[in-house]
């Protein structure tokens, strides 16, 4: 098989691999974002949260 034929077969596989890797990296960023938000929420002071009830 010529190198051109081999490249023609491997390029679509490389594209699929690249898309899957991108999806995994974005998933890791989403997990990191959620964990960071959870940590900020857990470490915040109870009195520092904005109140939804209007004070008189």
Biopython code that builds the backbone (N, CA, C, O; Angstrom):
import numpy as np
from Bio.PDB.StructureBuilder import StructureBuilder

atoms = [
    (1, "UNK", "N", (0.856, -1.186, 0.000)),
    (1, "UNK", "CA", (0.000, 0.000, 0.000)),
    (1, "UNK", "C", (0.893, 1.238, 0.000)),
    (1, "UNK", "O", (1.886, 1.308, 0.724)),
    (2, "UNK", "N", (0.528, 2.183, -0.804)),
    (2, "UNK", "CA", (1.341, 3.395, -0.895)),
    (2, "UNK", "C", (1.102, 4.280, 0.321)),
    (2, "UNK", "O", (0.108, 4.128, 1.031)),
    (3, "UNK", "N", (2.022, 5.199, 0.549)),
    (3, "UNK", "CA", (1.876, 6.086, 1.703)),
    (3, "UNK", "C", (0.673, 7.012, 1.540)),
    (3, "UNK", "O", (0.067, 7.416, 2.532)),
    (4, "UNK", "N", (0.323, 7.350, 0.308)),
    (4, "UNK", "CA", (-0.852, 8.197, 0.078)),
    (4, "UNK", "C", (-2.116, 7.443, 0.476)),
    (4, "UNK", "O", (-3.014, 8.012, 1.097)),
    (5, "UNK", "N", (-2.184, 6.164, 0.119)),
    (5, "UNK", "CA", (-3.346, 5.349, 0.500)),
    (5, "UNK", "C", (-3.434, 5.170, 2.003)),
    (5, "UNK", "O", (-4.528, 5.194, 2.567)),
    (6, "UNK", "N", (-2.299, 4.992, 2.657)),
    (6, "UNK", "CA", (-2.274, 4.842, 4.108)),
    (6, "UNK", "C", (-2.723, 6.133, 4.789)),
    (6, "UNK", "O", (-3.481, 6.103, 5.758)),
    (7, "UNK", "N", (-2.251, 7.256, 4.276)),
    (7, "UNK", "CA", (-2.670, 8.539, 4.840)),
    (7, "UNK", "C", (-4.159, 8.760, 4.640)),
    (7, "UNK", "O", (-4.827, 9.309, 5.516)),
    (8, "UNK", "N", (-4.684, 8.341, 3.502)),
    (8, "UNK", "CA", (-6.113, 8.502, 3.238)),
    (8, "UNK", "C", (-6.939, 7.684, 4.221)),
    (8, "UNK", "O", (-8.052, 8.077, 4.570)),
    (9, "UNK", "N", (-6.409, 6.553, 4.671)),
    (9, "UNK", "CA", (-7.122, 5.736, 5.646)),
    (9, "UNK", "C", (-6.959, 6.262, 7.072)),
    (9, "UNK", "O", (-7.879, 6.150, 7.883)),
    (10, "UNK", "N", (-5.801, 6.831, 7.380)),
    (10, "UNK", "CA", (-5.528, 7.256, 8.750)),
    (10, "UNK", "C", (-6.080, 8.638, 9.094)),
    (10, "UNK", "O", (-6.357, 8.909, 10.262)),
    (11, "UNK", "N", (-6.245, 9.506, 8.116)),
    (11, "UNK", "CA", (-6.713, 10.869, 8.417)),
    (11, "UNK", "C", (-8.098, 10.891, 9.070)),
    (11, "UNK", "O", (-8.276, 11.622, 10.044)),
    (12, "UNK", "N", (-9.084, 10.134, 8.590)),
    (12, "UNK", "CA", (-10.369, 10.142, 9.286)),
    (12, "UNK", "C", (-10.255, 9.607, 10.711)),
    (12, "UNK", "O", (-10.927, 10.106, 11.614)),
    (13, "UNK", "N", (-9.413, 8.598, 10.918)),
    (13, "UNK", "CA", (-9.231, 8.073, 12.268)),
    (13, "UNK", "C", (-8.580, 9.109, 13.171)),
    (13, "UNK", "O", (-8.928, 9.216, 14.347)),
    (14, "UNK", "N", (-7.649, 9.863, 12.637)),
    (14, "UNK", "CA", (-7.001, 10.915, 13.402)),
    (14, "UNK", "C", (-8.004, 11.998, 13.780)),
    (14, "UNK", "O", (-7.963, 12.527, 14.890)),
    (15, "UNK", "N", (-8.903, 12.325, 12.856)),
    (15, "UNK", "CA", (-9.940, 13.314, 13.152)),
    (15, "UNK", "C", (-10.873, 12.846, 14.245)),
    (15, "UNK", "O", (-11.260, 13.630, 15.112)),
    (16, "UNK", "N", (-11.240, 11.565, 14.213)),
    (16, "UNK", "CA", (-12.108, 11.014, 15.251)),
    (16, "UNK", "C", (-11.387, 11.043, 16.594)),
    (16, "UNK", "O", (-11.971, 11.414, 17.612)),
    (17, "UNK", "N", (-10.120, 10.650, 16.593)),
    (17, "UNK", "CA", (-9.339, 10.651, 17.833)),
    (17, "UNK", "C", (-9.220, 12.068, 18.391)),
    (17, "UNK", "O", (-9.341, 12.281, 19.597)),
    (18, "UNK", "N", (-8.985, 13.025, 17.511)),
    (18, "UNK", "CA", (-8.860, 14.418, 17.923)),
    (18, "UNK", "C", (-10.166, 14.928, 18.526)),
    (18, "UNK", "O", (-10.148, 15.640, 19.530)),
    (19, "UNK", "N", (-11.293, 14.571, 17.925)),
    (19, "UNK", "CA", (-12.590, 15.007, 18.446)),
    (19, "UNK", "C", (-12.860, 14.377, 19.809)),
    (19, "UNK", "O", (-13.375, 15.041, 20.709)),
    (20, "UNK", "N", (-12.518, 13.105, 19.963)),
    (20, "UNK", "CA", (-12.720, 12.448, 21.255)),
    (20, "UNK", "C", (-11.823, 13.053, 22.324)),
    (20, "UNK", "O", (-12.255, 13.238, 23.462)),
    (21, "UNK", "N", (-10.579, 13.363, 21.970)),
    (21, "UNK", "CA", (-9.666, 13.984, 22.929)),
    (21, "UNK", "C", (-10.190, 15.362, 23.334)),
    (21, "UNK", "O", (-10.128, 15.725, 24.508)),
    (22, "UNK", "N", (-10.698, 16.120, 22.387)),
    (22, "UNK", "CA", (-11.259, 17.439, 22.687)),
    (22, "UNK", "C", (-12.446, 17.304, 23.634)),
    (22, "UNK", "O", (-12.585, 18.080, 24.580)),
    (23, "UNK", "N", (-13.300, 16.317, 23.376)),
    (23, "UNK", "CA", (-14.476, 16.096, 24.226)),
    (23, "UNK", "C", (-14.038, 15.730, 25.650)),
    (23, "UNK", "O", (-14.634, 16.203, 26.618)),
    (24, "UNK", "N", (-13.010, 14.897, 25.784)),
    (24, "UNK", "CA", (-12.522, 14.514, 27.107)),
    (24, "UNK", "C", (-11.915, 15.706, 27.842)),
    (24, "UNK", "O", (-12.138, 15.870, 29.041)),
    (25, "UNK", "N", (-11.158, 16.528, 27.145)),
    (25, "UNK", "CA", (-10.555, 17.701, 27.777)),
    (25, "UNK", "C", (-11.634, 18.674, 28.232)),
    (25, "UNK", "O", (-11.544, 19.235, 29.324)),
    (26, "UNK", "N", (-12.647, 18.876, 27.410)),
    (26, "UNK", "CA", (-13.727, 19.786, 27.804)),
    (26, "UNK", "C", (-14.501, 19.223, 28.991)),
    (26, "UNK", "O", (-14.956, 19.978, 29.850)),
    (27, "UNK", "N", (-14.650, 17.900, 29.043)),
    (27, "UNK", "CA", (-15.285, 17.270, 30.197)),
    (27, "UNK", "C", (-14.496, 17.489, 31.471)),
    (27, "UNK", "O", (-15.074, 17.727, 32.532)),
    (28, "UNK", "N", (-13.169, 17.409, 31.371)),
    (28, "UNK", "CA", (-12.328, 17.654, 32.545)),
    (28, "UNK", "C", (-12.433, 19.108, 33.000)),
    (28, "UNK", "O", (-12.464, 19.383, 34.199)),
    (29, "UNK", "N", (-12.490, 20.041, 32.044)),
    (29, "UNK", "CA", (-12.670, 21.449, 32.412)),
    (29, "UNK", "C", (-14.008, 21.657, 33.116)),
    (29, "UNK", "O", (-14.093, 22.429, 34.071)),
    (30, "UNK", "N", (-15.050, 20.976, 32.652)),
    (30, "UNK", "CA", (-16.367, 21.109, 33.278)),
    (30, "UNK", "C", (-16.338, 20.568, 34.706)),
    (30, "UNK", "O", (-16.909, 21.173, 35.613)),
    (31, "UNK", "N", (-15.673, 19.427, 34.904)),
    (31, "UNK", "CA", (-15.553, 18.861, 36.259)),
    (31, "UNK", "C", (-14.789, 19.819, 37.164)),
    (31, "UNK", "O", (-15.184, 20.034, 38.310)),
    (32, "UNK", "N", (-13.700, 20.397, 36.663)),
    (32, "UNK", "CA", (-12.914, 21.344, 37.460)),
    (32, "UNK", "C", (-13.748, 22.577, 37.799)),
    (32, "UNK", "O", (-13.655, 23.101, 38.909)),
    (33, "UNK", "N", (-14.557, 23.041, 36.856)),
    (33, "UNK", "CA", (-15.400, 24.215, 37.105)),
    (33, "UNK", "C", (-16.435, 23.924, 38.191)),
    (33, "UNK", "O", (-16.658, 24.746, 39.079)),
    (34, "UNK", "N", (-17.062, 22.754, 38.115)),
    (34, "UNK", "CA", (-18.076, 22.382, 39.105)),
    (34, "UNK", "C", (-17.441, 22.218, 40.481)),
    (34, "UNK", "O", (-18.000, 22.673, 41.479)),
    (35, "UNK", "N", (-16.274, 21.569, 40.542)),
    (35, "UNK", "CA", (-15.605, 21.402, 41.827)),
    (35, "UNK", "C", (-15.188, 22.748, 42.418)),
    (35, "UNK", "O", (-15.287, 22.954, 43.628)),
    (36, "UNK", "N", (-14.728, 23.654, 41.577)),
    (36, "UNK", "CA", (-14.355, 24.984, 42.058)),
    (36, "UNK", "C", (-15.550, 25.742, 42.599)),
    (36, "UNK", "O", (-15.456, 26.394, 43.640)),
    (37, "UNK", "N", (-16.678, 25.663, 41.900)),
    (37, "UNK", "CA", (-17.894, 26.336, 42.365)),
    (37, "UNK", "C", (-18.366, 25.713, 43.671)),
    (37, "UNK", "O", (-18.799, 26.424, 44.578)),
    (38, "UNK", "N", (-18.288, 24.398, 43.772)),
    (38, "UNK", "CA", (-18.697, 23.715, 44.994)),
    (38, "UNK", "C", (-17.804, 24.115, 46.158)),
    (38, "UNK", "O", (-18.286, 24.331, 47.270)),
    (39, "UNK", "N", (-16.512, 24.214, 45.908)),
    (39, "UNK", "CA", (-15.573, 24.613, 46.961)),
    (39, "UNK", "C", (-15.847, 26.046, 47.415)),
    (39, "UNK", "O", (-15.838, 26.331, 48.613)),
    (40, "UNK", "N", (-16.090, 26.942, 46.467)),
    (40, "UNK", "CA", (-16.396, 28.332, 46.835)),
    (40, "UNK", "C", (-17.671, 28.395, 47.661)),
    (40, "UNK", "O", (-17.746, 29.151, 48.630)),
    (41, "UNK", "N", (-18.671, 27.611, 47.288)),
    (41, "UNK", "CA", (-19.930, 27.614, 48.023)),
    (41, "UNK", "C", (-19.726, 27.056, 49.428)),
    (41, "UNK", "O", (-20.260, 27.604, 50.393)),
    (42, "UNK", "N", (-18.960, 25.972, 49.554)),
    (42, "UNK", "CA", (-18.751, 25.336, 50.857)),
    (42, "UNK", "C", (-17.891, 26.193, 51.771)),
    (42, "UNK", "O", (-18.067, 26.153, 52.989)),
    (43, "UNK", "N", (-16.960, 26.971, 51.212)),
    (43, "UNK", "CA", (-16.064, 27.750, 52.056)),
    (43, "UNK", "C", (-16.578, 29.165, 52.329)),
    (43, "UNK", "O", (-15.947, 29.920, 53.068)),
    (44, "UNK", "N", (-17.704, 29.523, 51.747)),
    (44, "UNK", "CA", (-18.228, 30.875, 51.991)),
    (44, "UNK", "C", (-18.880, 30.941, 53.373)),
    (44, "UNK", "O", (-19.383, 29.942, 53.887)),
    (45, "UNK", "N", (-18.859, 32.138, 53.961)),
    (45, "UNK", "CA", (-19.478, 32.345, 55.261)),
    (45, "UNK", "C", (-20.999, 32.304, 55.106)),
    (45, "UNK", "O", (-21.534, 32.789, 54.109)),
    (46, "UNK", "N", (-21.696, 31.727, 56.086)),
    (46, "UNK", "CA", (-23.159, 31.662, 55.972)),
    (46, "UNK", "C", (-23.810, 33.043, 55.889)),
    (46, "UNK", "O", (-24.833, 33.195, 55.221)),
    (47, "UNK", "N", (-23.253, 34.029, 56.537)),
    (47, "UNK", "CA", (-23.833, 35.364, 56.521)),
    (47, "UNK", "C", (-23.464, 36.178, 55.298)),
    (47, "UNK", "O", (-24.030, 37.250, 55.083)),
    (48, "UNK", "N", (-22.532, 35.702, 54.492)),
    (48, "UNK", "CA", (-22.079, 36.497, 53.361)),
    (48, "UNK", "C", (-22.911, 36.261, 52.103)),
    (48, "UNK", "O", (-22.761, 36.987, 51.120)),
    (49, "UNK", "N", (-23.788, 35.255, 52.121)),
    (49, "UNK", "CA", (-24.619, 34.980, 50.952)),
    (49, "UNK", "C", (-25.654, 36.091, 50.798)),
    (49, "UNK", "O", (-26.207, 36.554, 51.795)),
    (50, "UNK", "N", (-25.922, 36.522, 49.588)),
    (50, "UNK", "CA", (-26.924, 37.585, 49.393)),
    (50, "UNK", "C", (-28.298, 37.083, 49.818)),
    (50, "UNK", "O", (-28.696, 35.963, 49.500)),
    (51, "UNK", "N", (-28.993, 37.915, 50.524)),
    (51, "UNK", "CA", (-30.305, 37.540, 51.039)),
    (51, "UNK", "C", (-31.374, 37.809, 49.984)),
    (51, "UNK", "O", (-31.326, 38.817, 49.279)),
    (52, "UNK", "N", (-32.338, 36.894, 49.884)),
    (52, "UNK", "CA", (-33.441, 37.092, 48.946)),
    (52, "UNK", "C", (-34.626, 37.750, 49.621)),
    (52, "UNK", "O", (-35.584, 38.140, 48.953)),
    (53, "UNK", "N", (-34.573, 37.881, 50.946)),
    (53, "UNK", "CA", (-35.659, 38.503, 51.692)),
    (53, "UNK", "C", (-35.284, 39.966, 51.953)),
    (53, "UNK", "O", (-34.194, 40.251, 52.448)),
    (54, "UNK", "N", (-36.181, 40.881, 51.622)),
    (54, "UNK", "CA", (-35.913, 42.304, 51.820)),
    (54, "UNK", "C", (-35.984, 42.629, 53.311)),
    (54, "UNK", "O", (-36.894, 42.184, 54.011)),
    (55, "UNK", "N", (-35.029, 43.398, 53.780)),
    (55, "UNK", "CA", (-35.048, 43.784, 55.182)),
    (55, "UNK", "C", (-35.987, 44.978, 55.374)),
    (55, "UNK", "O", (-36.106, 45.825, 54.488)),
    (56, "UNK", "N", (-36.644, 45.043, 56.519)),
    (56, "UNK", "CA", (-37.621, 46.147, 56.754)),
    (56, "UNK", "C", (-36.962, 47.487, 56.942)),
    (56, "UNK", "O", (-37.647, 48.489, 57.144)),
]
sb = StructureBuilder()
sb.init_structure("model")
sb.init_model(0)
sb.init_chain("A")
sb.init_seg("    ")
for serial, (resi, resn, name, xyz) in enumerate(atoms, 1):
    if name == "N":
        sb.init_residue(resn, " ", resi, " ")
    sb.init_atom(name, np.array(xyz, "f"), 0.0, 1.0, " ", f" {name:<3s}", serial, name[0])
structure = sb.get_structure()
